[in-house]
Amino acid sequence: MRRARSRTTTRAPRRPLILLRPVPRETPVHRLWAGTKLLAATALAVTVAFVPTWRSLLVLGVVLATTIVVARIPRGAVPTVPWWVFASVGFFAALNSFGGGLDPYVRSVLVGLALLIVASLVGWTTRLSDIVDALPVLFAPLRLLRCPVDEWVTTCTLALRVLPSIREELRMVFAARALRGRPGVPTPRGLWHQVVDAVGAVVSVSLRQVRDLGDALAVRGQRTVVRTRPHWGTGDLVTVLVVTSACTVMAVWG
């Protein structure tokens, strides 16, 4: 009589995608004013988008690597990338290599990855409340054009405030899926149904929260946007000089 031996393989837990959750550190990057980081991220993203050359990517990579080291971002903050992402990138790279467009494809992928890292660095080093306080200061010049700055700031603030609750709802949906177990080898139709169910659950919960938030705002009445002053320091000046120099080098040398 043969006995079947069960082999148990231990796999490392997958790190989930975390949005707008700062990494608790006390570094010069964390102490920067939120508006400085938003302006720096916008300047780098716009420059590399208009000049997506290898030299520009090299300069941007050096700036991002230095920022990650100074901010002491741990490896655990990076989410686990699914295997199908690498498979898709490799598949489209093979298709572009046959057509002679491998170089532009690789540069476009690197530009997208760099923009994702730029946005992630802002989220890892900035608290949500600091971003909300910086928005009225950043949008203040638009008041000269008679733009509805207060309404825009209120909309952005509410959107940022709702993001953590949506993140928690996504976590609960994925945890419920994990408890149900895997019925077997998933088919494309089954995967599509799972995605539709997850999106539908999150949308329904978000609509309910938006309705409750709208009722609360209607009862509370209209409030003026609190205008704060930027907290500039030596680190902000150094950041402005470094980002300006990097953008200039990318625009001229790239």
Phi, psi and omega per residue, in radians:
M1 nan 2.161 -3.100
R2 -1.614 2.424 3.110
R3 -1.887 2.238 3.140
A4 -1.393 2.229 3.136
R5 -1.693 2.169 -3.138
S6 -1.568 2.227 3.128
R7 -1.783 2.128 -3.139
T8 -1.781 2.189 3.119
T9 -1.898 2.233 3.136
T10 -1.626 2.172 3.119
R11 -1.962 2.548 3.108
A12 -1.205 2.426 -3.129
P13 -1.127 2.492 -3.127
R14 -1.323 2.362 3.105
R15 -1.467 2.160 -3.082
P16 -1.346 2.873 3.063
L17 -1.379 2.159 -3.102
I18 -2.044 2.134 -3.106
L19 -1.899 2.366 3.038
L20 0.934 0.733 3.027
R21 -2.137 1.884 -3.045
P22 -1.212 2.616 3.050
V23 -1.474 2.141 -3.081
P24 -1.189 1.783 3.094
R25 -2.491 2.836 3.057
E26 -2.131 1.435 -3.074
T27 -2.189 2.889 3.083
P28 -1.038 -0.560 3.126
V29 -1.217 -0.684 3.108
H30 -1.158 -0.527 -3.097
R31 -1.435 -0.109 3.117
L32 -1.166 2.638 3.049
W33 -1.149 2.464 -3.084
A34 -1.062 -0.644 3.116
G35 -1.107 -0.633 3.094
T36 -1.095 -0.743 3.139
K37 -1.190 -0.670 3.105
L38 -1.154 -0.756 3.112
L39 -1.152 -0.696 3.114
A40 -1.131 -0.744 3.118
A41 -1.118 -0.710 3.122
T42 -1.135 -0.744 -3.134
A43 -1.113 -0.775 3.132
L44 -1.149 -0.717 -3.116
A45 -1.163 -0.753 -3.131
V46 -1.168 -0.719 -3.107
T47 -1.140 -0.822 -3.120
V48 -1.242 -0.415 3.088
A49 -1.264 -0.609 3.126
F50 -1.483 -0.447 3.134
V51 -2.212 1.281 -3.076
P52 -1.516 1.024 3.131
T53 -1.685 2.986 3.142
W54 -1.161 -0.618 3.122
R55 -1.179 -0.710 3.100
S56 -1.116 -0.709 3.108
L57 -1.145 -0.602 3.098
L58 -1.152 -0.789 3.122
V59 -1.106 -0.775 3.126
L60 -1.117 -0.670 3.109
G61 -1.108 -0.671 3.103
V62 -1.145 -0.732 3.126
V63 -1.114 -0.775 -3.123
L64 -1.188 -0.714 3.127
A65 -1.108 -0.717 3.109
T66 -1.123 -0.715 3.130
T67 -1.126 -0.705 3.125
I68 -1.115 -0.704 3.135
V69 -1.189 -0.763 -3.120
V70 -1.166 -0.690 -3.141
A71 -1.354 -0.166 3.128
R72 0.952 0.923 3.099
I73 -1.346 2.142 -3.119
P74 -1.324 2.838 3.132
R75 -1.191 -0.472 -3.140
G76 -1.198 -0.267 3.105
A77 -1.296 -0.343 3.137
V78 -1.445 2.209 -3.123
P79 -1.245 2.791 3.082
T80 -1.298 2.191 -3.121
V81 -1.509 2.191 3.125
P82 -1.115 2.743 -3.088
W83 -1.167 -0.510 -3.073
W84 -1.249 -0.323 3.054
V85 -1.190 -0.817 3.091
F86 -1.127 -0.647 3.115
A87 -1.127 -0.728 3.121
S88 -1.137 -0.754 3.117
V89 -1.091 -0.756 3.112
G90 -1.151 -0.658 3.139
F91 -1.124 -0.836 3.140
F92 -1.227 -0.489 3.046
A93 -1.160 -0.682 3.089
A94 -1.142 -0.698 3.103
L95 -1.122 -0.733 3.140
N96 -1.233 -0.485 3.114
S97 -1.175 -0.593 3.092
F98 -1.223 -0.557 -3.128
G99 -1.569 -0.034 3.137
G100 1.436 0.265 -3.133
G101 -1.971 0.548 -3.106
L102 -1.203 -0.700 -3.105
D103 -1.108 -0.876 3.080
P104 -1.094 -0.573 3.136
Y105 -1.164 -0.781 -3.133
V106 -1.123 -0.704 3.122
R107 -1.158 -0.660 3.102
S108 -1.157 -0.666 3.088
V109 -1.139 -0.719 3.131
L110 -1.180 -0.629 3.084
V111 -1.119 -0.775 3.090
G112 -1.081 -0.703 3.112
L113 -1.152 -0.686 3.126
A114 -1.141 -0.725 3.107
L115 -1.127 -0.638 3.093
L116 -1.145 -0.679 3.122
I117 -1.191 -0.677 3.112
V118 -1.063 -0.830 3.118
A119 -1.129 -0.657 3.138
S120 -1.171 -0.651 3.117
L121 -1.101 -0.677 3.084
V122 -1.111 -0.733 3.134
G123 -1.217 -0.594 -3.114
W124 -1.313 -0.428 -3.018
T125 -1.989 0.076 -3.059
T126 -2.311 2.329 3.055
R127 -1.354 2.661 -3.100
L128 -1.109 -0.654 3.132
S129 -1.157 -0.573 3.105
D130 -1.188 -0.654 3.095
I131 -1.139 -0.707 3.121
V132 -1.106 -0.708 3.136
D133 -1.214 -0.465 -3.105
A134 -1.425 -0.350 -3.073
L135 -1.098 -0.789 3.121
P136 -1.050 -0.586 3.128
V137 -1.245 -0.700 -3.125
L138 -1.235 -0.584 -3.136
F139 -1.548 -0.022 -3.076
A140 -1.050 -0.694 3.127
P141 -1.061 -0.401 -3.140
L142 -1.275 -0.206 3.087
R143 -1.158 -0.466 3.108
L144 -1.152 -0.455 3.101
L145 -1.604 0.188 3.141
R146 1.030 0.671 3.085
C147 -1.497 2.593 3.124
P148 -1.288 1.271 -3.049
V149 -1.144 -0.730 -3.108
D150 -1.075 -0.703 3.120
E151 -1.174 -0.699 3.112
W152 -1.132 -0.753 -3.140
V153 -1.123 -0.711 3.113
T154 -1.102 -0.734 3.121
T155 -1.111 -0.809 3.125
C156 -1.115 -0.664 3.134
T157 -1.122 -0.784 3.126
L158 -1.122 -0.692 3.122
A159 -1.100 -0.734 3.128
L160 -1.205 -0.598 3.123
R161 -1.210 -0.530 -3.098
V162 -1.410 -0.393 -3.083
L163 -1.003 -0.751 3.111
P164 -1.058 -0.663 3.129
S165 -1.183 -0.669 3.081
I166 -1.136 -0.658 3.095
R167 -1.071 -0.741 3.123
E168 -1.160 -0.639 3.101
E169 -1.145 -0.704 3.076
L170 -1.085 -0.716 3.124
R171 -1.088 -0.708 3.127
M172 -1.178 -0.678 3.126
V173 -1.129 -0.783 -3.138
F174 -1.206 -0.579 3.078
A175 -1.172 -0.672 3.080
A176 -1.121 -0.677 3.080
R177 -1.105 -0.702 -3.139
A178 -1.163 -0.600 3.120
L179 -1.213 -0.519 3.134
R180 -1.227 -0.358 3.136
G181 1.431 2.992 3.134
R182 -1.776 2.069 -3.080
P183 -1.229 -0.256 -3.104
G184 2.720 -2.715 3.117
V185 -1.259 2.049 -3.083
P186 -1.271 2.442 3.064
T187 -1.650 2.815 3.094
P188 -0.988 -0.657 3.113
R189 -1.173 -0.707 3.117
G190 -1.132 -0.697 3.087
L191 -1.119 -0.685 3.136
W192 -1.133 -0.695 3.112
H193 -1.135 -0.657 3.105
Q194 -1.129 -0.722 3.117
V195 -1.125 -0.748 3.141
V196 -1.111 -0.728 3.123
D197 -1.118 -0.746 -3.140
A198 -1.140 -0.774 3.141
V199 -1.143 -0.706 3.121
G200 -1.099 -0.707 3.119
A201 -1.138 -0.749 -3.133
V202 -1.182 -0.689 -3.134
V203 -1.144 -0.732 -3.137
S204 -1.122 -0.729 3.123
V205 -1.185 -0.674 3.137
S206 -1.143 -0.704 3.110
L207 -1.116 -0.659 3.100
R208 -1.148 -0.726 3.117
Q209 -1.165 -0.673 3.108
V210 -1.129 -0.679 3.098
R211 -1.118 -0.786 3.100
D212 -1.106 -0.678 3.125
L213 -1.172 -0.682 3.088
G214 -1.116 -0.706 3.090
D215 -1.122 -0.695 3.127
A216 -1.153 -0.687 3.107
L217 -1.188 -0.633 3.117
A218 -1.146 -0.653 3.112
V219 -1.271 -0.656 -3.081
R220 -1.267 -0.556 -3.135
G221 1.601 3.036 -3.095
Q222 -1.328 2.393 3.111
R223 -2.196 2.547 3.113
T224 -1.370 2.614 3.133
V225 -1.318 2.283 3.137
V226 -1.362 2.150 -3.124
R227 -1.726 2.085 3.141
T228 -1.862 2.907 3.112
R229 -1.764 2.511 3.127
P230 -1.215 2.476 3.128
H231 -1.720 1.512 -3.113
W232 -1.452 2.601 3.108
G233 -2.590 -3.016 3.132
T234 -1.141 -0.665 3.115
G235 -1.098 -0.644 3.107
D236 -1.146 -0.699 3.113
L237 -1.134 -0.742 3.099
V238 -1.110 -0.703 3.123
T239 -1.102 -0.743 3.126
V240 -1.097 -0.739 3.133
L241 -1.146 -0.745 -3.121
V242 -1.160 -0.797 -3.114
V243 -1.177 -0.689 3.094
T244 -1.108 -0.733 3.107
S245 -1.137 -0.728 3.141
A246 -1.131 -0.753 3.121
C247 -1.128 -0.675 3.116
T248 -1.138 -0.757 3.129
V249 -1.124 -0.720 3.121
M250 -1.133 -0.663 -3.110
A251 -1.315 -0.628 -3.075
V252 -1.566 -0.890 -3.078
W253 -1.368 -0.478 -3.114
G254 -1.247 nan nan
